[in-house]
Amino acid sequence: MVLPALTRVTLLGKSLRECQKIYIRLKDQLFDGRKRPYDSETLTKFIKDEIGAETTLADITGKRFIITTVMADKHPIRLHLFRNYTLPVDTEVAANLRFDDPKGEIRFWLQLFKSSNLRTLLSNELTIHCS
């Protein structure tokens, strides 16, 4: 659960070996043998320190990527796509297709939580909004 989220850090230019080292440091700080739930503040601070609290998807250049998740708070549940590029169409068409601006409000660290099972490990719920 945590490792797949951390491997996305390769998008920031970190090697798989660096991701492994990050995971080992994280495990020592977060997974201290206690039963779940784990401390969400520790995980959130750790991830923000590693990838930057203000890093957006638009800050990741050189590779185009899409990360999928679902918006389970909507009915019916629907697919949501995070991407680091804009569509080659006008903004009205992009809005109708539900493509958000990658320079928008959602930070990369929040996207990691939104598109993984990290939230199931945590002591308190993070509220993450997408349009």
N, C-alpha and C positions, 0 to 999 in steps of 0.2 A: 504494500500500500504506500509506504513512504518512499521506497526506492524508485518505483515508476515515476512518482512526482519529481524526485530529485534528478532523474535522468533527463528530464526536460531542461535542466540547467545546462546541458550540453548546447542548447540553443544560444546560450550566452557566451559560448566559446570555451567552456570548461571541458576538459577531457573526461573520459569515463573513469580514469584513475582519480582525478580530482573529485568527481561525484562520489566515488567510493570512500574517499577520505572524509568528505562532508558527512556521509551517512554514518561512518564510524564515530565521528565527533558527536553527531546528533544522538545516536543510540546511547552514548555515555551520558549525555545530559538529560534525555527524555525518558528512555526506557530503563528506569532504575530498579526494576524488579517488582514494583507495585502493580497491582491489578489495574485494569482500565477503569475509568477513563484517565488518560494522561493529561498533564497540565498544558492547556491550550496556549497560555501566555508564553511558556518556554518554547514551544514549537514555532509560534508566530514570530517571536523575537529572533530565533535562530534563522528562520528562512529569510526574514527581512534583512538581517545582517549579511547573509550569504549572497543574496541576489539584488538587494537594494529595495528599500521601502517604496521608492517612487518609480521604479522601472515599469514601463508599460510594454505591451506587445510591440508597439511601433518602434521601440528602442532596439529591438532585435532585428538586425539587418543582415544581408548576405544570403539568407535562406528564407524562402516562403514556406509557411507552415499553417496548418489548421489543427486545432485541438477540439475534439468533440466532447460534449456533455449533454445532459438533459436538464430541462427546467421542470423539476418534479413539483414545484409549488404552483404550477399552472394546470388547468384542466381543459382539454386533455394534456397530458405530459407531452412536451415537444423537444425536439432536438435544438441545441444551441451550439453555434460554431464560434470559437475564438480564432482569430487569425491576425497576422502581423502586417497585412497589406490591404490596400483599398481595392475595391472592384473597379474595373475599367468601364463603369457606367455612371450616369449622373446620380446624385445623392437621393433623388426621389425613388428611382428604381431600386437602388441599394436598400433604402428604408423599407420598401414593399417586400423585398426579399429577406428582411430582418437581418441584414448585415450591419453590425455596429462599426463605428469608426475605431480602428485600433489605437488611435491617439486619445481615446475616450478616458473615462474615469477609472475603469478597472485596471488594477495593477497586476503585474505578473504573479506576485506572491498570492494574491487573492484568486487568480485563475487556477493556480496549483491546488488550492483548497476546493474550488468549485468543481474541478474536473477529476477529482480523485476521491478515494475513501478516507482521506485524512480526517474528515470531520467525525467519522465514526469512532475515532480513537480519543477524542478530546473531551475535556471536562466541562466546557461550556460551548454553546452553539455560536458560530460566527454567522452573522446575517450578511449575505452577499447578494446584491441586487444586479440583475441584468435587465436591459429593456426588452 
